[in-house]
Amino acid sequence: MDKVIKTEAEWRAQLDDLAYRVTREHATERPFTHDDFPEDPGTYRCTCCGAPLFDAETKFDAGCGWPSFFAPLDESVIGESLDTSHFMRRTEVHCNRCDAHLGHVFPDGPAPTGLRYCINGVALKFDPEA
């Protein structure tokens, strides 16, 4: 997958204010603001570049207020980095195609991976199966 590189002005023109702050400036949306994601089969894609990130079959209700998944669609599309903001030590996840901040991954998810990818809803677009 080709790398997507845009200027700050191009990202601002493409994204609404909240999506820009979350994906480009590493902000976090308020919890429980995306309870309306469909339960249908499909793919969750990066809101910035459209890269396929998560299959709907891996989504689960973690009760944390953000969309949660136990595995990425393909591990190569998700990058990780250390986040030490807010006096915490967390693993940030981002889209490897466009470097959009997606959220964080925690080691408290369900089987089979034991992981919880806690993702900002504004960083995702749902693409239903045809």
C-alpha positions in Angstrom: 0.0 0.0 0.0 1.4 3.4 -1.0 2.2 5.9 1.7 -0.3 8.9 1.8 1.4 12.2 2.6 -0.6 15.4 2.7 0.1 18.9 4.0 -1.6 20.2 7.1 -3.9 22.3 4.9 -4.9 19.3 2.8 -5.8 17.3 5.9 -7.8 20.2 7.3 -9.7 20.6 4.1 -10.5 16.8 4.0 -11.4 16.3 7.7 -13.9 17.9 10.1 -12.4 19.6 13.1 -12.7 16.7 15.5 -11.4 14.1 13.1 -8.5 16.4 12.3 -7.7 16.9 16.0 -7.9 13.2 16.8 -6.1 11.8 13.7 -3.5 14.5 13.1 -2.9 16.0 16.6 -3.4 12.9 18.7 -6.4 14.1 20.6 -9.1 11.8 22.0 -12.8 12.0 21.4 -15.2 11.8 24.3 -16.3 8.3 25.2 -19.7 6.9 24.2 -20.0 9.2 21.2 -20.0 6.4 18.6 -22.6 3.9 19.9 -24.2 3.9 16.5 -21.7 1.9 14.6 -23.4 -0.9 12.6 -23.3 -4.5 13.8 -23.3 -5.7 10.1 -20.5 -7.5 8.4 -18.0 -5.2 6.9 -14.6 -3.4 7.2 -13.6 -0.5 9.3 -11.3 1.8 7.3 -9.1 4.7 8.2 -11.1 7.9 7.9 -8.0 9.7 6.5 -6.8 7.4 3.7 -9.3 4.5 3.5 -6.9 1.8 4.5 -8.7 -1.3 5.7 -8.0 -1.6 9.5 -10.5 -3.9 11.2 -13.0 -6.5 10.3 -16.4 -6.1 11.9 -16.1 -9.7 13.2 -13.3 -8.6 15.6 -15.4 -5.7 17.1 -16.6 -6.2 20.7 -18.2 -4.2 23.4 -15.5 -3.5 26.0 -17.7 -1.0 27.9 -15.0 1.6 27.7 -16.9 4.0 25.5 -14.8 3.7 22.3 -15.1 1.1 19.5 -12.9 -1.9 20.4 -11.5 -4.7 18.4 -9.4 -7.7 19.4 -7.3 -7.8 16.2 -6.5 -5.7 13.2 -7.5 -6.9 9.7 -3.8 -7.1 8.8 -1.0 -6.4 11.4 1.0 -4.5 8.8 -1.6 -1.7 8.5 -1.3 -0.8 12.2 1.8 0.8 13.6 2.6 1.2 17.3 4.5 3.7 19.4 5.0 4.5 23.0 2.7 7.2 24.4 3.8 8.7 27.7 1.3 11.6 27.7 -1.0 12.3 30.7 1.4 10.7 33.1 0.7 7.3 31.6 2.6 4.7 29.7 0.4 3.3 26.8 0.9 1.9 23.3 -0.5 4.2 20.7 -1.7 2.8 17.4 -1.7 4.6 14.1 -2.4 3.9 10.5 0.8 2.8 8.7 -0.5 4.2 5.4 -1.1 7.8 6.5 0.2 8.0 10.1 -3.3 8.9 11.5 -3.6 8.5 15.2 -6.2 5.8 15.8 -6.2 5.2 19.6 -4.4 2.7 21.9 -4.0 -1.0 22.3 -4.2 -2.7 25.7 -3.5 -6.2 26.9 -7.0 -6.7 28.5 -9.0 -7.9 25.5 -10.8 -11.2 24.8 -9.5 -14.4 23.3 -8.0 -15.3 20.9 -5.5 -12.3 21.1 -6.1 -10.9 24.6 -5.8 -7.4 23.0 -8.2 -4.5 23.0 -7.6 -2.0 20.2 -9.4 1.0 21.7 -10.1 3.2 18.7 -11.5 6.7 18.3 -14.7 6.5 16.3 -13.9 9.5 14.2 -10.8 7.8 13.0 -13.0 5.1 11.4 -15.3 4.8 8.4 -17.5 1.7 8.1 -17.6 0.0 4.7 -20.5 -2.7 4.8 -20.1 -5.9 3.0 -21.9 -5.9 -0.4 
